[in-house]
Amino acid sequence: MEEETVSSSQKWASSDFDVSEFDFDLDEDAKEIAVVDGYEGVDDDDFDEDFDAEDFDESEFGEADYGEDYEDDLTDEEWAEIEAAYGVNADGHVEENLCTVAVVGRPNVGKSSLVNRFLGRREAVVEDHPGVTRDRISYVAEWNGRRFLVQDTGGWDPNVKGIHAAIARQAEAAMETADVIVFVVDTRVGITETDSVMAKKLQKSQVPVILVSNKFDSDNMYADMAEFYALGLGDPWPVSAQHGRGGADVLDEILRLFPDQPRHPSITSGPRRVALVGKPNVGKSSLLNKFTGEERSVVDNAAGTTVDPVDSLVQLDQKLWKFIDTAGLRKKVKNAQGHEYYASLRTRGVIDAAEVCVMLIDASQEISEQDQRVLNMVLEAGKALVIAFNKWDLVDEDRRYYLDREIDEQLTHLPWVTRVNISAETGRALQKLEPAMLAALESWDQRVSTGQLNTWLREAIAANPPPMKNNRLPRVLFATQAGTQPPTIVLFTTGFLDAGYRRYLERKFRERFGFHGSPVRIAVRVRERRDKRKR
């Protein structure tokens, strides 16, 4: 046992050790090694690698004690400069004077398809039935070297109630803040009563209005398009969003009509990105509306109201944040159909692009398989995490008892996640979310110096050596933090470390360094020892 353990009394100089001898790129190898503590089904083969004898010389480590003499790639001062520029304490954000074009019209005239044409990529969820888009969504587009914002809106109809009335209000809000309005009508259908009412409203608009006659699929439809002159909004522009016809001409006209200065400046980057995730109807949109103080997301008792991700800049007590409301994940993506399928893909994309995820769970109901699926998605993405038990105003004493038992059974593997009991409806304890998010992001950005890391590793192994593997005791030669966001620790060893021992190392690592609110990935690089008898 003593022969297999590196003595802490031995000294070495940093020049004695060259990381490059292992052909190891910190950033790339950290991505390649899918080794996360606590994951089920981890097999030895996931970590075993074949190395030639000359790739590894155990004698190089004979003098190592992993002490303070070890020099990292960057000095503490250099890391401090990087953290000051990009870490959680950076308050800066980029504010651009981007003009906004709002795409409006009644349901199912092809607004989202036209938005995708403007963007040159498929961003907005599109399906061949009305009412898929419900919120107003902003996308950054570029045409002829000029950047601008495109706002997709839900279908506008003045004679509706309930959720459809809320969708109409979102469209009206977009019209009030836009610099140019694109009014979309359906060439095949002609003028409807809703089109006429909306045209009268737009005639009073203080900003330019472009009338787009969509679904113009052939030159034989010019006669059908002519009736739109009766709307009093000038010449209609023939466009086929499905086939791409006429879209470039409309973009040229939009840029021509943009004012020199937009009505509202746009903050395009800088604030930390927060994804509100959870199963349908847990209160994600209600929470966003409570934070913004306006009806930013459409809210309805029916599950699945949100389809496209809705983002909003929110100034809380300490920082400016970019909150993104996502569609609730009802099914596995492979089983979802129609707009639900695309909504699921968008939600996955939002999680990947976010920095911290606020996972909402309905405290008044049992923790479900859907909750676990969303939670695993966040963990696999390696994002900072805060769990918010919403609808706490509906929880009675009996429910609290069973909820505590469910947490002990189903969330016991996440002792490092902050849990907050909130009510988006009443505003209960919402002020606790920002400190929890800040703490999680601070851990997500945190970096431990290699000297401190190896001092901790030596003590953890001395307290509990790794178990024997194939009648050999694996030696952990040294450790380094290969990356942050999420923190990734790479262990160089002479043998495989099983999942149980890696969980032990993660627990001891958190006891020493904290990292509360952030997942920690511990990767293992196995180096075969040279057989000295062959020398």
N, C-alpha and C positions, 0 to 999 in steps of 0.2 A: 504493500500500500504506500509506504513512504517513498519507494523507488519511483512510483508512478506519479507522485505529486511534486510539482516544482517548488523548491524551497523559497520561502519569502526572504531569507537572509542573503540569497545570491544577488549580485548586482550585475547590470549590463548597461552598455551605452547604446544610444539610439542608432549609432552608425553600424552597430553589429547586426542590425536587422533590416532587411530590405523587403518591403511588401511586394514589390514587383516580381520577386522570385516565384510568387504563386500565380502569376498571370491572372490577377484578380482585379477586376474593375468594380469599384464599390457600387456605383449607381446601377450598372447593368446587371451585375450578379444579384444585387438585392431584388431586382425585378424578377429575375429568372427563378429564384428559389422560393417556391410556394410553400413556406414552412411557417405556419401560424399556430401558436400554442392553443390547445383546447379544441382543435378541429378533429372531428372523428375520421376514421378511416385512413390515417396516415400510415404509410408502409415504409419499411426500411429502404425499399428501392427508390423512394422519392428523394433520398439524400445520398445514396452511395454513388460515388464517381470513381472512375478508373484513372489512376495516375501512374506514370512511370516512376521507377525508383529514384531517378535523378531529379524528379519534380519536388522531392521532399527530403530534406535532411534533418532528422530529429536532433542531431547534435547542435544545430544552429540555435536551438532553444535551451541548451544546457545551462547557460548563464542567465536566463531570463527570470526576473522577478516581477515583471509587469508594474514596476514602480513609477515614480514621478519622473524618472529620467526619460521615459518614452515620449517622443515628439510626434504629434499628430500632423496630418497633412496641412492643417491651418492652425495658426496660433489662436489663443483665446481672444486677442484683440481683433483678428480678422473675422472670427465667428461672431463677435459682438457687433461688428459693423454690418454683417449680413443680417443678423437678427433685427438690428435697428431699422434696416431698410425694408425688410420683407416680413418681419415677425408680427406678433399680435399687437405690439405696441405702436405699429405704424398707422397713424391716423389719416394719412393722405388719401385722396381720391381724385380721379380724373374727371373733370367737368368739361364737356364739350358743348359747343353751340350747334347742336344738331336739330335741323328742322324735322317736323313730324307730319306724315301723311296718314290720315285715318281712312280705312276702307270700310264703307258702310253699305247697308242695303237690307232688304227683307230676307227671310230665311231661304237657303238653298239656291241662291243665285250664283254661287261660285266665288264668294269673297276669299275664302281660305286658299282655294286653288290659285287665285290671282296673286295673293300674298306670296305664295311659294314661287310663282313666276318672277315676281319682283326680287325675291331673295336669291333666286338661282339655286335653291336647295329645298328639300321637303322638310319644313319646320312645323307648319300648322297642320293639325290633324284634319284630314279630309275624308268624308264618306258620303255616299250618294243617298242621303236622306236628310231632311232639315233638322236644324237644332243641335248639330254636333258642337260647334263653337258657342261658348256661353259667356266667357269673360273677355275683357279687352286685353290683348297680348301685344307686347312691343318687341320688335326684332330690329337689329341693326342691319341695314342694307347698304350697298355701295353701287353707284352707277356713274360711269364716266369720271371716275376719280373722286366723287363726292359721297360722303357718308351721310346717311339720314336714318330716321326711325320710321318703321312701318307698323301701324297699329291695326291688328285684326280684331274684328268685333263680332259679337253674336247678332243673329237676325233681328232687325228692328220691326216692331209691329205695335201700333198704338192701341189696339183693341184686345189686349191680352191681360191675364192676371197671373198671380203666383210667380213661379220661376221665370216665365217668359217675360213678365213685366220687369223683373230684375235684370234680365238680359238686355231688354230695350233701354233701361237706364244706363247700362254700361256703354251702349252705343252712343247715347246722347252725351255722356261724359267725354267720350273720345272726340266727338264733333266739337265740343266746347274748347278743347285744349289743342287741337290740330292746327297746323299752318296751311295745309291743303287737304281737301276732302275729296275722296274718290267715291262717287255714288254708283253702285253696280246694279244693273237691271238685267233681266233675262230676255234675250232676243226672241226666243221661241215662244214665250208666254205673252209678251207684250206688256202694256201698262196695266197694273192692278190698282185697286183702291189704295193699298198700302203705299205703292210707289207714288201715287198722286199726293197723298198726305205728306209723305216724306219730302217730296219735291217742293211743296209749298213751304215747308219748314226750312229747307236749304236755300230757298230764294232769299230769305232774310239773313243768311249767314254773312258774317263779316270777312270770311276767308274765301279764297277761290274754290270753286267746286268743279270737278271734272266728271262728266257723265260717261260711264263706260257701259256699252252694250255687249254683255258677255254672251258666250255660247254662239258666237257668230262664226259658223263653221264653213260657210261657202258664200261666194259672191251673189248667189241667188237670194240671199237674205237681206239685201239692201232695202227692199221694199218693206220688210218687216221692221227694220231698224228705223225707218223714216218716222214712224208714229211717235218716237220718243222726243221729237222736237216739241211735241205738245206739253212736255213737262216744264218748258221754260227755263232750261238750264244750259242752253247753247247746243253746239253740235255734239251728238253722241259719237264716241270713239268705238269703232268695231273691234272687238277683242275675242279671242278664243283662249281662255286660260288653260284649257285642257291640251291644246295643240301648240300653244306659244305664239299664236298669231296676234300681232298688234301690241304686244306688251311693251316692246322697246319704244314705240312711239308714245305710249302713255307715260313711260318713265321720263322721256325727254321733256314732255309737257309738264310733268310734276316738278322737275328741276327748274324749268323756266319760271314757274309760278311761285317757287319758294321765295320768301322775303329774305332780305339781307341779314336780319336778325330774327331768330325764332322767338315765338311767344314765351317759351319756357326753356331754360337751359337743361341739358341732359347729363346726368352723372353716369358714365358708361363703364367705369371700372374703379376699383379701389376698395370699397367696403367689403367686409368679409361676407361670404355667401352662406346663407342658412337655408337648408331644405326642410320644409315641414312635410313629414312622411307619416304614413300609417294606412290602415285599411279604410275603406269607404265609410263616411259618416261618423268619423271620430271627432270632427270639429276643427280640421285644419284651416278651412276657409274662414270660419268664425274667429279663430285666433288671429289670422292675418288682418281681418277687418277690425278687430279690437285694437291691434297695434297701430294700424294706420289711421284709425278714427274715421274711416269712410267705408262705403260698401265697395271695396276693391275687388273682392271675389263674390261671385253669385253663391248665395247660401240657400239651401232648401232641405227639408226633412228627408227627401228622397236621396238614397245613397247614390254615389257616382255623379254628383252634380259637376264637379270640376273635371275637365278633359285635358285641356292644354295647361302646361305649367304657367302660373301667374306670378310675376315678380314685382316687388315693390321695395322702394327705399324707405327705411323706417329709422328715424332718429330716436334711440332709447336714451336712458339716463347717461350712459358713458360713451356710446359710439353710434356711428351711422352704420346700419346693416342693410344687406340686400336679402330680403326674405323671399323665398320661392315656394308658393303653394303648389302641391303636386296632386295628380290624380290618385285616388285610393286604389291600391292593388287588390282587385277582387279575386282574380284567378292567377294561376301560373301563366306566364306569357304565351307558352306554346298552346294553351287551351283557350286563350282569349280570342275573340273574333271582332271584326269590324273596327270601329273607332276605339273600342276597349283595348285591342291589341296595340294600336299606335300609342294610346295613352300610357300603356304599360312601358313601352319602349322609351317614351319621353321621360317617365318617372325614373327609369334606370339611368338615363342620361343626366338628369338633374342631380341624382345622388352622386354620380361619378364626378360631376363638375362642382359640387358643393364642397365646403370645407368642414362645416359642422352640420349634423342632422339632428333635428328635434323630432324624436319619435313619439307620436301621440298614441296613447292607448285609452280606450273608453273604460274608465274606472268603474262604471255602473254595470259592466258586463264582464263575463269571464275572459281571461286572456286566451286568445284563440290561436289556431294554427296559422291564420293569416297574419296575426301580429308577429309570430315567430318567423314567418317567411320574410316579412319586411325587415325585421331586425337582423336576420342573417344576411340580407342583401347589403345593409349598411356596414356590417362587420366585414364582409368580403371586400367591400370597396375601401375599407381602411380609413373611414372618416371619424372625426371626433363626434361624440355622441352624448346627447342628453335625453332622458326619458321623461315625458310629461304625462301624468295620469290626468286626463281631462274629464270634465263633467263631474267634478268632485262634489258639486252641490247636490247631485242625485244619489250620493253614497250614504247609506245609513250604517248603523253599528254592525248589523249582521253582515252586510256586504264588506265592510272593512275587515272583519275577521277572515272571511273567505279570501279576500284579496291578498292579505298578508300571507296566507298559506300558498296561494298561487305564485306569488313573487318568490317565496322560498323554494318552490318546486321548479319553476320554469325560468327564473332569472338569477338563479344562484351562481351561474357561471359569469355573471357580470357585476361583481362587487365593486368594480372601479367606475361604474356609471352613476352619475348623479340623478336621483329621482325627485321630481317636483310634482306636488299635487296642485292642480290648477283648475280653474273654470273659465273657459273662454267666454261663456255667456255672461257671467257676473264680474269677471275681471279678477277673481280671487288668485292671489299669489303670483300674478304675471311678472311682478317686479323681480322675482327670484330667478327667472329664466336667463336674463342677461349675465349675471355673475356666473351662473353655471356654464353658459356658453363660452365666456371669456376664459374660465379655468380650463375647460376642455381644449380650447384652441391653444392656450399656453402650453399645455402638455403635448399637443399635437406638433407644435413647432419646436419643442425642447430638444436640446442636444447635450449628451453627456460626453465629457472629454474621455479619450481613450485611457488615460492614466487612471481616472476615477473608476471607469468601467472595469478595468482589470483588477484594481484593488478590491472592488466589490466581488468580482468573480472568484478571486482567490479565497475570500472569506466564505462565500456561499458553498464552494466545493469542499473546503475544509470542514464545514459543519455537516455536510451530507454529500459524500462522493457519489458519482454516477454509478448505476448498477452495472454488473459485469455483462458483457456481450460476447458470446462465443468464447467463454473462458478467458476473456481479456478485459482489462479495466480500461475503458476509454479515457483518454487524457484530453482535457480542454486546454489547448495551448495558449490561446489568447482570444480576445474579443474586441470588436470595434463596432461603432454605430455607423452603419452604411448609409443611412439616410433618415430624413424626417418626413412627416406628413404621409403616412404614419411613421413613428419611430421604428426603425428596423435594426435589430442587433444581429450581427453575424458572428458565430462561434466557429473557430478553427479547431478541429478535434482530430484525434487519431482513430475514432470509432463512432458509430451511430449513437445518438442520444434519443431514448424513446420519448413518447409524448408526455408521459407522467413526469419525467425528470425536467423536461422543458417547461411544463406547467409550474414545477417547483421553482425553477430559475425565474420565471416571470413573476411569481408571487414575491420572491426575495428581492427582485429588481424593483418592484413597485413599493415594497416596504422601505427601500433605501432612497429611491429617487422620486417617488410619487407617481407622476404620469396619470393622474386621475382624470377620467373623461376621455382618454385616448386609447385606442387599441395599441398593443405592442407586439410586433412580429419578431420572433426569434428564429433565425435561420441557422442551419448547420452545414458547414463545409467539411467533409471528411477527407483527411489526408492519410494515405497509407504510409506506414512507417517503413523505412529501409531496413532490410535484413542485414544487420552488421556482420553476420557470419559469412556473407558472400563477398565481403571486401577483401 
